[in-house]
Amino acid sequence: MTLHILAVFFPAFVLVALGYALRRWQIIPDGQWRGINLLNYRVLLPCILFVTIARADLTQAGALPVIALSAGGIVLALILSLGVARLLKATARETAALVAVCCVWNVVLFFTLADRLQGAASTQWTGTIAAPALVLATIIIVMAFAGTRDGGMRKALPALVRDPVLIACLLAVATALIWPLLPPLMTAEAVDTLLSPLDLAGYGSLALVLICMGAGLDFAALKGRIRLLFSAAAIRSFAVPLFVLMAAGVLGINGNAETLLVLATGGPSAAFVYAVATEFEGETGLTAGMITLTVLASAIALPVLTALTLLG
């Protein structure tokens, strides 16, 4: 069991470490990472999300409790982060950063680990788990950062309308619901042919996205505001996945679905949160520090939590 878990997690976190080393040693200069990150956020990540969610069977047996729990994890993260922010008397800008980091888990890392853990069988649930969580989380983080600026809420709707992650998720959900109604005009083979360019663009870039995730780590940002930093890591990497693990038992979710729910909701925060913080002139330094600490915390907690679902 231990060797199996290590075999699943080790390659992904090595790529994250490689990304950090590439930027730390300036093998790829700082100025070039911005363009790479924009490519990831605006093109590659939406491709990955679309092909995964579009292939999901959102109406399969057992899908409803899985969808509910995926969304419920985001709602819990929102409630906990707002409560902690109030307890710590955080400013509005600090609260926005905390909410955003806690509410978004890293979908690319999730897809990578799910494939290594369960292979082709993981595709039964990855899209179903990702769709509700990412739609809800993207709306939350844009609203959170927009609310800290004068007139920000007026800018929130246009930002949501053009957000590539949200667009990809909504189009994919619509596609997943419509395509089963089209046979024999749209056979499974025809669908695969249509999606193959996005497959190539998306899944061929998983390693690049993980490397960029590592390049975005900022250990210097871990100085100061320790309580907020550790609160973000505690909520993102411990509280939410533990809740999901317990709730899965109550809802009768088990097997691959339970494991993948914990694998998703216990992952670190996503790098695109930093991009949204930058767009709305939010607390980018604090956001970077929180993301960094959630990566470190998840590297410790996620293998253990995943192993618990396999033992059960």
C-alpha positions in Angstrom: 0.0 0.0 0.0 2.7 2.5 1.0 4.7 1.9 -2.2 1.6 2.2 -4.3 0.7 5.6 -2.8 4.3 6.8 -3.2 4.3 5.6 -6.9 1.1 7.7 -7.4 2.3 10.9 -5.8 6.0 10.9 -6.3 6.2 11.8 -10.1 3.7 14.6 -9.8 5.4 16.3 -6.9 8.8 15.9 -8.6 7.5 17.9 -11.5 6.3 20.6 -9.1 9.8 20.6 -7.5 11.3 20.8 -11.0 9.3 23.9 -11.8 10.4 25.6 -8.6 14.1 24.8 -9.4 13.8 26.1 -13.0 12.6 29.4 -11.7 14.8 29.6 -8.7 17.9 29.0 -10.7 16.7 31.2 -13.6 17.0 28.4 -16.1 13.8 30.0 -17.4 13.9 33.7 -16.6 11.1 35.3 -14.5 9.8 37.3 -17.4 9.0 34.3 -19.5 6.8 32.5 -16.9 4.0 35.1 -17.3 3.5 34.1 -20.9 3.6 30.4 -20.1 1.1 30.9 -17.2 -1.3 32.8 -19.5 -1.1 30.0 -22.0 -1.9 27.5 -19.3 -4.8 29.5 -17.8 -6.4 30.7 -21.1 -5.8 27.7 -23.4 -4.4 24.5 -21.9 -6.4 24.3 -18.7 -9.7 25.0 -20.5 -8.9 22.3 -23.0 -8.3 19.8 -20.2 -11.5 20.8 -18.4 -13.6 20.6 -21.5 -12.6 17.2 -22.7 -12.8 15.7 -19.2 -16.2 17.1 -18.2 -17.7 16.7 -21.7 -17.1 13.0 -21.5 -18.6 12.7 -18.0 -21.8 10.9 -17.5 -23.5 13.5 -15.2 -26.7 11.4 -15.0 -25.1 8.0 -14.1 -26.2 6.1 -11.0 -24.8 7.7 -7.9 -23.9 10.9 -9.6 -26.2 13.2 -7.6 -24.6 12.6 -4.1 -21.1 12.9 -5.7 -22.0 16.2 -7.3 -23.6 17.4 -4.1 -20.6 16.5 -2.0 -18.2 18.1 -4.5 -20.1 21.4 -4.3 -20.6 20.9 -0.6 -16.8 20.9 -0.1 -16.6 24.3 -1.7 -19.4 25.7 0.4 -17.7 24.4 3.6 -14.5 26.0 2.5 -16.3 29.3 2.0 -18.0 29.2 5.4 -14.8 28.2 7.3 -12.7 30.9 5.5 -15.2 33.6 6.2 -15.5 32.5 9.8 -11.7 32.4 10.3 -11.3 35.8 8.6 -13.8 37.3 11.0 -12.2 35.7 14.0 -8.7 37.0 13.0 -10.2 40.4 12.1 -8.8 40.2 8.6 -9.2 43.1 6.2 -11.5 42.8 3.2 -8.5 42.2 0.9 -7.0 39.5 3.2 -10.4 37.9 3.5 -10.7 37.7 -0.3 -7.3 36.0 -0.6 -8.2 33.5 2.1 -11.6 32.7 0.6 -10.1 32.2 -2.9 -7.3 30.0 -1.8 -9.5 27.8 0.4 -12.3 27.4 -2.2 -10.3 26.3 -5.2 -8.5 22.9 -5.4 -5.9 22.1 -8.1 -7.8 20.3 -10.8 -4.7 19.5 -12.9 -3.0 17.8 -10.0 -6.3 15.9 -9.4 -6.5 14.7 -12.9 -2.9 13.6 -12.9 -3.1 11.7 -9.6 -6.5 10.2 -10.5 -5.1 8.7 -13.7 -2.0 7.3 -11.9 -4.1 5.9 -9.1 -7.1 4.4 -11.1 -6.1 4.6 -14.7 -8.9 4.7 -17.3 -11.5 3.8 -14.5 -10.9 7.3 -13.0 -12.7 9.0 -16.0 -16.0 7.7 -14.7 -15.9 10.3 -11.9 -13.3 12.9 -12.6 -15.5 15.1 -14.7 -18.5 14.7 -12.5 -16.4 15.8 -9.5 -14.7 18.7 -11.2 -17.7 20.3 -12.9 -19.8 21.6 -9.9 -16.7 22.4 -7.8 -15.0 24.6 -10.4 -18.1 26.4 -11.5 -19.0 27.3 -8.0 -15.4 28.1 -6.9 -14.7 30.3 -10.0 -17.8 32.4 -9.3 -16.8 32.7 -5.6 -13.2 33.8 -6.1 -14.1 36.4 -8.8 -16.8 37.9 -6.6 -14.5 37.8 -3.5 -11.7 39.8 -5.2 -14.1 42.1 -7.1 -15.8 43.0 -3.8 -12.6 44.6 -2.5 -12.4 47.3 -5.1 -14.4 50.4 -5.8 -16.9 49.5 -8.4 -15.5 46.0 -8.3 -18.9 44.2 -8.3 -19.7 46.0 -11.6 -16.6 44.4 -13.1 -17.3 41.0 -11.6 -20.0 40.0 -14.2 -17.9 40.9 -17.2 -14.9 39.0 -15.6 -17.1 36.0 -15.1 -18.5 36.1 -18.6 -15.0 36.0 -20.1 -13.3 33.7 -17.6 -11.8 30.8 -19.6 -12.2 28.2 -16.8 -15.9 29.0 -16.2 -16.6 29.1 -19.9 -14.9 25.7 -20.5 -16.8 24.1 -17.6 -20.3 25.4 -18.6 -19.8 24.5 -22.2 -18.6 21.1 -21.2 -21.5 20.5 -18.9 -23.9 21.4 -21.7 -22.1 19.1 -24.1 -22.1 16.2 -21.6 -25.9 16.6 -21.3 -26.7 17.0 -25.0 -24.4 14.5 -26.7 -26.2 11.4 -25.3 -29.4 12.6 -26.9 -27.8 12.8 -30.4 -27.1 9.2 -31.5 -26.9 7.8 -34.1 -25.8 11.2 -35.5 -23.1 11.6 -32.9 -21.6 8.2 -32.0 -19.0 7.7 -29.4 -16.4 7.4 -32.1 -17.4 10.7 -33.7 -17.3 12.4 -30.3 -13.8 11.1 -29.7 -12.7 12.4 -33.1 -14.1 15.8 -32.4 -12.4 16.0 -29.0 -9.0 14.6 -30.2 -7.4 18.0 -30.9 -8.4 19.3 -27.4 -7.2 16.0 -26.0 -3.8 16.5 -27.6 -3.6 20.1 -26.4 -4.9 19.5 -22.9 -3.5 16.2 -21.7 -0.3 16.6 -23.6 0.3 19.7 -21.4 -0.3 18.2 -17.9 3.4 18.0 -17.2 3.9 21.6 -18.2 1.0 22.8 -16.0 2.5 20.9 -13.0 5.9 22.5 -13.7 4.4 25.9 -13.8 2.6 25.2 -10.5 6.1 24.6 -9.0 7.4 27.8 -10.6 4.7 29.7 -8.9 5.8 28.7 -5.4 7.0 31.7 -3.4 8.6 30.7 -0.1 9.5 34.4 0.6 5.8 35.1 0.8 5.5 32.8 3.9 6.9 35.6 6.1 4.3 37.5 8.1 0.6 37.0 8.7 1.3 33.5 9.9 -2.2 32.9 11.3 -3.8 33.6 7.9 -1.3 31.4 6.1 -1.8 28.5 8.4 -5.5 28.9 8.4 -5.6 28.6 4.6 -3.5 25.4 4.7 -5.6 23.9 7.5 -8.9 24.6 5.7 -7.7 23.6 2.2 -5.6 20.6 3.1 -7.2 19.1 6.2 -10.7 20.4 7.2 -12.4 20.1 3.8 -11.1 16.6 2.8 -11.8 15.2 6.3 -15.4 16.5 6.0 -15.7 15.0 2.5 -14.3 11.7 3.8 -16.9 11.5 6.6 -19.8 12.8 4.5 -19.1 10.2 1.8 -19.7 7.5 4.3 -23.0 9.1 5.4 -24.1 9.5 1.8 -23.2 6.0 0.9 -20.4 7.0 -1.5 -17.6 4.5 -1.6 -15.1 2.9 -3.9 -13.5 4.9 -6.6 -15.9 7.8 -6.2 -15.0 8.2 -2.5 -11.2 8.1 -3.2 -11.4 10.6 -6.0 -13.5 13.0 -4.0 -10.9 13.0 -1.2 -8.1 13.3 -3.8 -9.8 16.3 -5.4 -10.9 18.2 -2.3 -7.7 17.6 -0.4 -5.4 19.0 -3.1 -3.6 22.3 -2.8 -5.0 25.5 -4.1 -4.8 26.3 -7.9 -2.3 28.6 -9.4 -4.9 30.4 -11.4 -6.2 32.0 -8.1 -3.1 34.1 -8.3 -4.0 35.2 -11.8 -7.4 36.3 -10.6 -5.9 38.2 -7.6 -3.5 40.0 -10.0 -6.4 41.0 -12.3 -8.3 42.6 -9.5 -5.2 44.0 -7.8 -5.7 41.9 -4.7 -3.3 40.7 -2.1 -1.0 38.9 -4.5 1.8 38.4 -2.0 -0.5 36.8 0.6 -2.2 34.8 -2.1 1.1 33.4 -3.3 2.1 32.5 0.3 -1.2 30.7 0.9 -0.9 28.7 -2.3 2.6 27.7 -1.5 1.7 26.5 2.0 -1.3 24.5 0.7 1.1 22.7 -1.6 3.4 21.8 1.2 0.5 20.8 3.5 -1.1 18.7 0.8 2.1 16.9 0.0 2.0 15.6 3.5 -1.8 15.1 4.1 -3.1 14.0 0.7 -1.3 10.7 0.5 -2.4 9.8 4.0 -6.1 10.8 3.3 -6.0 8.9 0.0 -4.7 5.8 1.7 -7.5 5.9 4.3 -10.1 5.6 1.5 -8.3 2.7 0.0 -8.0 0.9 3.4 -11.7 1.5 4.0 
